[in-house]
Amino acid sequence: MVEEKKRYPLDRIRNIGIIAHIDAGKTTTTETILYYTGKTYKIGKITEGTTEMDWMEQEKERGITIQAAATTCFWKSETLNLGPLGRDEFRINIIDTPGHVDFTAEVERSLRVLDGGIVVFDGKEGVEPQSEKVWHQADKYKVPRLCYINKLNLIGGDFYKSLASIRECLSPNAAPIQLPIGSEYDLKGVVDLIARKAYVYVDEEALELKETEIPAEMKEEVEKFRAELIEKTVEADEKLMRKYLEDQVLTDEELLEAVRLATISGKFFPVLGGDGRKVLVKTLLDAVIQFLPSPLDLPPVSGFNPEDGKEEIRKQDVNEPFASLAFKVQTDPYVGRLTYIRVYSGQLPAGSYVLNSHTGEKERAARILLMHANKREQIKELSAGEIGAIVGLKNTFTGDTLCDGKNPVVLEAIKFPDPVISVAIEPKTRADQEKLSTSLHRLSEEDPTFKIKTDEETGQTIISGMGELHLEILVERMKREFNVAASVGRPQVAYKETIRRLVEQEGKYIRQSGGRGQYGHVFLRLEPRGRGEGFEFKDEIKRGAIPKEFISAIKKGVVGAMEKGVLAGYPLIDMSVAVYNGSFHEVDSSDIAFQIAASEALQVGVKKANPVLLEPIMKIEVMTPEQFMGEVIGDLSAKRAKIEGSEQRGNVSVIKALVPLAEMFGYATTLRSLTQGRASFNMEPSHYEEAPEAVAESIVNR
């Protein structure tokens, strides 16, 4: 049945993501939000596999989030007076994202379409490696955020130590808007610094809050942090800044507005604390609607017209032409292919046609769904500021723009990191051969960081991803969802190649064998670029030495040759290629001739340009009891690691290092045996650097 959806004004919509390091408590916090907003009747538990948002079997078994899950809930504050908005109900669209670095693409695509975020921190650990990663991802997309220091009720939970780590590692512009009352098992509630009110648990179950007096021993601390809050936020409003400098007292409403403006501008990050399983989440919901932006608070989205390349602006308004971004594709066993979209402007009624401005194709949005994790609610339309899913799109992929055919626009796509690890995969039986190809294709449509290629020399199918866990999960999904049993080879590192000096190289492809011949002739300049700067192609042809229509063929030949490399068959990166001269034949020149000439020139030129093999380097943090520190550091050093330092975190030593990925396969088992199973580690990609000569030689020979 198609639901008649209540339309909320844009100022009462919040599109937020919940992001964090693994095990900080994102999913538990989301589950509690769903309970207190009336979306669910009980708080799901990860340990029991009863959470709404972690619905995949692998998520329930492993106790981790693998796929970003979207849901919608509604909140009417019991305590806030929100000025002109009064006590009206708000619609909150939430995306709960994974915390494991292997699933970073899920975070990346979610942040691209969200207006605000809640960054959850484990109160015992403070800022962890993936906390930094997701913070910088949010910086990239200019997403305003709140900080929620979680698990303050547990032994070792320390609000002030975690706050210090946020300021030191992420931003000095973070400050509390709440202070916890009590700590660890004695956590009783919070003090609201803006309103100078205290809220404490009604009973042991902590399912309700009551307003009370600020504890006498906290009054001095409350005033100190409130003064700091004013100092950090008044800059967002000139009038308030002037009032503050003139030593006038700010009203609660003025301070509230200052915090809101500073947060939305990205210059300030409010910090709250609590226990994600209890009623303090209500204060987090209040902060979401008070301080995180509605679609109206953000600037209009910009893109370009695919027909003339001119800039196009779309205001977040239902009366503007329809424009949206596809940010996720998912295969649903019941309704088929789902395409998740964020609508920026206009409206999309079910059954209407949309233009994919990336491909130029029109497709029909057969049905429109509101998603609650893996549950669906069919609705009549999606409007500006909303997030939903479309059934019926066959050729739309992550990052494509869907828009009104009469008013085309291309919005900024989503850039994903390259895979760092590969394995060979083959079906266990001949009957699985065709099913393997289909299942891999479906999974690569869903996950932009999952790549498939065929090794031309061995005929093997090679799959690549962001880590061992990433590929393990995908192989499991093939077995469960597509009934394909496959054997997987030993993991292989995704090496890259690059050049170390500037070279100019001529390339010719001339064939004459009766009838029309082939003629392509180019001069290429190959130049190294800085690490991480990527590939750049330049057209420097003057006076028509090569007609414009062949330039794209030359680039295609260059890119094709770069994908194969010259040392060991790994892709070439971080180099600039300029076509600066050449010649053509009026009759015999063709795209294919210039493509081959460019490809041959690049391969010969790279060999002369002092090529080198690059290996992926990982950033690792090992948490170990102090007694095992020597063994852990010794083992890391034997793996070619560069130890960057260590610190004490509670009763655990944390070792930070940079280590080549090639040395880290099976490290979990090694670490367990070194530390009697008492240590753990986090690892994420850092950068590429030149492989030592002996390592490079063995790889090239292999």
Secondary structure, DSSP 8 states (H G I E B T S, - for coil): --B------GGGEEEEEEEESTTSSHHHHHHHHHHHTTS-SS---TTTT--SS--SHHHHHHTS--S-EEEEEEE--SS---GGGTT--EEEEEEE---SGGGHHHHHHHHHH-SEEEEEEETTTBS-HHHHHHHHHHHHTT--EEEEEE-TTSTT--HHHHHHHHHHHT-TTEEESEEEES-GGG--EEEETTTTEEEEESSTT---EEEE---GGGHHHHHHHHHHHHHHHGGG-HHHHHHHHTT----HHHHHHHHHHHHHTTS-EEEEE--TTSTTHHHHHHHHHHHS--GGGS--EEEE-TTT--EEEE-S-TTS--EEEEEEEEEETTTEEEEEEEEEESEEETT-EEEETTTTEEEE--EEEEEETTEEEEESEEETT-EEEEE--SS--TT-EEE-TTS--EE---------EEEEEEESSTTHHHHHHHHHHHHHHH-TT-EEEE-TTT--EEEEESSHHHHHHHHHHHHHHH---EEE---EE--EEE-SS-EEEEEEEEE-SSSS-EEEEEEEEEEE--TT---EEEE---TTSS-GGGHHHHHHHHHHHHHH-SSSS--B-SEEEEEEEEE--TTTB-HHHHHHHHHHHHHHHHHHS--EEEEEEEEEEEEE-GGGHHHHHHHHHHTT-EEEEEEEETTEEEEEEEEEGGG-TTHHHHHHHHTTT--EEEEEEEEEEE--HHHHHHHHH-
